[in-house]
Amino acid sequence: PLAQIVSVDEDAVVLRLRAGGFPPRDGSVRTVQPGDLFRPVIRHNERSGKLRGVNAIDWTFLTVDAIAPTGVRCRLDSGFRNAISGRRRGRSEQLALGVLPSNATTQLTLQARTAPHQPLAGYDVYSHAPGSKTTEWIGRSDRGGSLEIGPGEPPLRILLVKHGTEFLARLPMVPGLRRELTAQIANDDQRLEAEAFITG
């Protein structure tokens, strides 16, 4: 499914489905159900209206909560503040693409945010379902900063990256949607060394 982002209110987003105003021949058939996922993208157009490019908004997903005649209401989960703007900018359109969950895995690689973007080894990754306070430990990044993330239920997983006692990143993702993902986060090695020294 393809939809247009109509309004944004903190963590609530309303979508208008493409061709959603046309009633289906079979009234029991719905292209979107509660719990379905969308991925927001920004379409950039030329002055003539032709496509210039499309940028996906990383670490950001929309989960369908309710379907109404006025639009599809979704919950926003993102690793960024103000990931989606409530206003249209110039010749850019804010759209949402339907996400099909997969049984495949995704290789997550953690890198330092600043140059030379070295891999971050020994960082713990936890996961929890959206809205849940119960987390589970998935594993620890290897020498290359990588960790394999498997599918779960529900398909959307909220990853929390922790180093020592500090949580460094919140990364919503759907395992299997992409085979490889790279997250650039703060290098916390020096702070952890100081923490260990003080504790010792």
C-alpha positions, 0 to 999 in steps of 0.5 A: 500500500501507498499512502500520503502523510496527512497530519502529525501530532507527536507520536500519532500520524494520520495517513490517506491511502492511495485510491482509498476513496474508491469503495472495493467491490467486496466490502469485506476486503481491506488493503490495510489492517490494524497492526500493519506497518508503514515506512515513511519516505520523502519524495522530491519532485521537479518543478514539472512534477516529475520524480527527482529522488526518494529518501527513506527516513531511517529508524522510523516506522508507522503502526496502524492503530485504527482505520476510519473514513477520515484516514488511517491513524498510526503510532509513530516509532522513531529513533529521532525526535521530530522525524516527520514534519507536520508541514509540507516543504516546497516540492517535497511529499511525505509518503508512507510505503507498506512494509511486508515482514520477513522471516529473514535476518538483518546484520546490524553494524554499529559504527562511531558517529564521528570520523573515522567511523570505527566499528564499535565492539562490545556494545550490548543490544536489547529488544522490546516490543513497541509499548512494552517495558519488558526487554530481552538481551539479544547479544553483543557486537563482535570485533567488527561491530556487527550483530545478527538480528532475527525476526520476532513477534510483533515484526517491529522491534525496538532495539536499545544499544547499551554500553556499560550502564549507559543507553546510547541509541533507540533503533526501531527496525523490522528484521529482514526488511534489509539484509544489512543496516549500519547505525552510527552512534556515539563512541562510548569507549572512553567514558566506559574506561573512566567509569571502570576506573572510578568503580575500581 
